[in-house]
Amino acid sequence: MVQVTHGATFRNVPSAGARHAFETYLLINNVTSVPNGIYRFLAIVHKLVEINTEPGIADRVIEGCLGQDFIGKSAVTFIWKQMLTE
């Protein structure tokens, strides 16, 4: 359930002040019918938005995660980004 009132979003997940100050990204490596790459998850509309499907993007994420190569072997890796201005 999602309800938007006066700029606040009320969902089934807790968030102090209804700010929902995190964005969810997915590194998709092995999912049927979804090209490999980075996607942003839009929770309110329950959709994925393609961010980057360049070859080698998984290697760049692995490098950013200090060489943890299991990230490139998983079907999906969730990445959360905090929005400090929220």
Backbone as CSV, one residue per row, in Angstrom:
resi,resn,N_x,N_y,N_z,CA_x,CA_y,CA_z,C_x,C_y,C_z
1,MET,0.845,-1.177,0.000,0.000,0.000,0.000,0.886,1.234,0.000
2,VAL,0.577,2.167,-0.850,1.314,3.424,-0.933,0.305,4.558,-0.895
3,GLN,0.597,5.539,-0.065,-0.260,6.714,0.017,0.654,7.925,0.089
4,VAL,0.393,8.920,-0.744,1.187,10.140,-0.748,0.308,11.276,-0.237
5,THR,0.761,11.912,0.850,0.004,12.995,1.461,0.955,14.136,1.807
6,HIS,0.736,15.296,1.270,1.526,16.491,1.594,3.028,16.232,1.476
7,GLY,3.433,15.562,0.411,4.851,15.316,0.175,5.434,14.143,0.933
8,ALA,4.667,13.496,1.804,5.151,12.321,2.539,4.590,11.070,1.878
9,THR,5.415,10.044,1.811,4.994,8.772,1.234,4.829,7.757,2.339
10,PHE,3.650,7.198,2.467,3.386,6.194,3.488,3.334,4.826,2.815
11,ARG,4.216,3.942,3.252,4.306,2.605,2.665,4.268,1.563,3.761
12,ASN,4.380,0.303,3.332,4.376,-0.809,4.279,5.739,-1.031,4.933
13,VAL,6.666,-0.153,4.713,7.987,-0.249,5.336,8.215,0.988,6.189
14,PRO,8.858,0.838,7.332,9.053,1.999,8.214,10.096,2.966,7.678
15,SER,9.897,4.226,7.988,10.864,5.260,7.649,10.586,6.462,8.557
16,ALA,11.605,6.881,9.285,11.440,8.011,10.192,10.962,9.238,9.427
17,GLY,9.851,9.777,9.837,9.303,10.964,9.189,8.767,10.706,7.791
18,ALA,8.589,9.438,7.422,8.110,9.051,6.085,8.991,9.619,4.980
19,ARG,10.297,9.719,5.266,11.216,10.291,4.283,11.712,9.286,3.259
20,HIS,11.817,8.019,3.635,12.303,6.971,2.732,13.578,7.444,2.024
21,ALA,14.591,7.681,2.817,15.820,8.321,2.339,16.804,7.363,1.678
22,PHE,16.354,6.199,1.234,17.226,5.260,0.543,16.709,5.015,-0.863
23,GLU,17.640,4.885,-1.797,17.310,4.455,-3.147,17.839,3.039,-3.306
24,THR,17.113,2.197,-4.024,17.514,0.812,-4.235,17.968,0.632,-5.678
25,TYR,19.171,0.080,-5.818,19.726,-0.261,-7.122,19.983,-1.756,-7.143
26,LEU,19.918,-2.349,-8.321,20.200,-3.767,-8.477,21.265,-3.956,-9.539
27,LEU,22.268,-4.756,-9.216,23.223,-5.216,-10.218,22.702,-6.576,-10.657
28,ILE,22.216,-6.650,-11.871,21.645,-7.895,-12.389,22.694,-8.576,-13.248
29,ASN,23.022,-9.831,-12.876,24.043,-10.598,-13.592,23.479,-11.792,-14.344
30,ASN,22.417,-12.391,-13.833,21.921,-13.627,-14.424,20.430,-13.797,-14.134
31,VAL,19.612,-12.996,-14.806,18.160,-13.065,-14.642,17.546,-13.212,-16.034
32,THR,16.715,-14.220,-16.195,16.082,-14.474,-17.489,15.290,-13.256,-17.941
33,SER,15.459,-12.866,-19.160,14.741,-11.784,-19.858,15.072,-10.376,-19.348
34,VAL,16.105,-10.240,-18.519,16.558,-8.911,-18.089,18.049,-8.802,-18.433
35,PRO,18.423,-7.854,-19.287,19.840,-7.707,-19.637,20.693,-7.390,-18.402
36,ASN,21.912,-7.909,-18.387,22.834,-7.620,-17.289,23.086,-6.127,-17.193
37,GLY,23.197,-5.633,-15.971,23.486,-4.225,-15.777,22.994,-3.728,-14.435
38,ILE,23.038,-2.409,-14.280,22.565,-1.754,-13.066,21.212,-1.128,-13.357
39,TYR,20.280,-1.356,-12.411,18.924,-0.829,-12.529,18.554,-0.147,-11.219
40,ARG,17.691,0.848,-11.316,17.140,1.472,-10.115,15.719,0.953,-9.936
41,PHE,15.383,0.602,-8.696,14.034,0.130,-8.383,13.188,1.299,-7.910
42,LEU,12.076,1.521,-8.587,11.142,2.578,-8.203,10.022,1.924,-7.403
43,ALA,10.079,2.056,-6.092,9.167,1.336,-5.199,7.719,1.755,-5.381
44,ILE,7.463,3.021,-5.595,6.081,3.496,-5.665,5.346,2.888,-6.859
45,VAL,6.039,2.743,-7.987,5.397,2.164,-9.177,5.831,0.722,-9.419
46,HIS,6.713,0.198,-8.574,7.181,-1.188,-8.623,7.766,-1.535,-9.990
47,LYS,8.744,-0.730,-10.422,9.375,-0.925,-11.729,10.887,-0.757,-11.626
48,LEU,11.577,-1.340,-12.605,13.019,-1.163,-12.734,13.295,-0.160,-13.845
49,VAL,14.282,0.709,-13.615,14.726,1.661,-14.618,16.170,1.329,-14.943
50,GLU,16.457,1.108,-16.219,17.815,0.783,-16.649,18.729,1.984,-16.428
51,ILE,19.852,1.742,-15.740,20.828,2.805,-15.488,22.072,2.618,-16.349
52,ASN,22.609,1.383,-16.360,23.849,1.134,-17.096,23.924,-0.342,-17.468
53,THR,23.946,-0.644,-18.754,24.077,-2.026,-19.217,25.351,-2.224,-20.046
54,GLU,26.338,-1.354,-19.818,27.605,-1.483,-20.533,28.299,-2.789,-20.158
55,PRO,28.948,-3.447,-21.123,29.741,-4.626,-20.777,30.810,-4.252,-19.746
56,GLY,31.015,-5.093,-18.773,32.032,-4.838,-17.758,31.544,-4.041,-16.561
57,ILE,30.270,-3.665,-16.536,29.779,-2.879,-15.398,29.862,-3.682,-14.105
58,ALA,29.645,-4.996,-14.169,29.763,-5.829,-12.963,31.191,-5.774,-12.419
59,ASP,32.172,-5.756,-13.295,33.572,-5.671,-12.851,33.842,-4.351,-12.130
60,ARG,33.229,-3.281,-12.595,33.402,-1.987,-11.927,32.768,-1.991,-10.540
61,VAL,31.618,-2.649,-10.408,30.971,-2.742,-9.093,31.822,-3.617,-8.165
62,ILE,32.341,-4.726,-8.685,33.221,-5.589,-7.885,34.424,-4.793,-7.386
63,GLU,35.016,-3.993,-8.247,36.160,-3.154,-7.842,35.750,-2.184,-6.744
64,GLY,34.565,-1.590,-6.875,34.071,-0.662,-5.861,33.742,-1.341,-4.542
65,CYS,33.570,-2.657,-4.593,33.288,-3.452,-3.379,34.539,-4.186,-2.921
66,LEU,35.688,-3.579,-3.181,36.993,-4.085,-2.717,37.300,-5.492,-3.214
67,GLY,36.924,-5.786,-4.461,37.299,-7.040,-5.088,36.516,-8.262,-4.650
68,GLN,35.371,-8.084,-4.048,34.556,-9.221,-3.597,33.879,-9.844,-4.825
69,ASP,34.536,-10.850,-5.416,34.102,-11.380,-6.706,32.773,-12.128,-6.681
70,PHE,32.276,-12.502,-5.507,30.969,-13.178,-5.453,29.862,-12.268,-5.969
71,ILE,30.095,-10.969,-5.949,29.109,-10.007,-6.441,28.849,-10.233,-7.929
72,GLY,29.875,-10.584,-8.667,29.718,-10.845,-10.094,29.152,-12.213,-10.399
73,LYS,29.080,-13.090,-9.401,28.565,-14.442,-9.600,27.102,-14.584,-9.188
74,SER,26.593,-13.643,-8.421,25.199,-13.724,-7.960,24.252,-13.358,-9.097
75,ALA,23.022,-13.820,-9.001,22.022,-13.432,-9.996,21.712,-11.941,-9.871
76,VAL,21.535,-11.488,-8.624,21.228,-10.084,-8.356,21.939,-9.654,-7.081
77,THR,22.513,-8.468,-7.102,23.081,-7.853,-5.900,22.328,-6.551,-5.660
78,PHE,21.810,-6.386,-4.447,21.104,-5.168,-4.083,22.098,-4.141,-3.555
79,ILE,21.935,-2.910,-3.993,22.802,-1.809,-3.577,21.888,-0.699,-3.061
80,TRP,22.136,-0.252,-1.848,21.318,0.832,-1.293,22.150,2.101,-1.183
81,LYS,21.541,3.203,-1.576,22.193,4.502,-1.523,21.346,5.409,-0.636
82,GLN,21.987,6.042,0.332,21.261,6.974,1.190,21.287,8.348,0.562
83,MET,20.131,8.985,0.539,20.021,10.351,0.032,20.092,11.286,1.237
84,LEU,21.206,11.932,1.427,21.430,12.743,2.606,20.542,13.981,2.661
85,THR,20.009,14.391,1.537,19.159,15.592,1.526,17.722,15.297,1.905
86,GLU,17.370,14.034,2.006,15.980,13.663,2.334,15.737,13.787,3.815
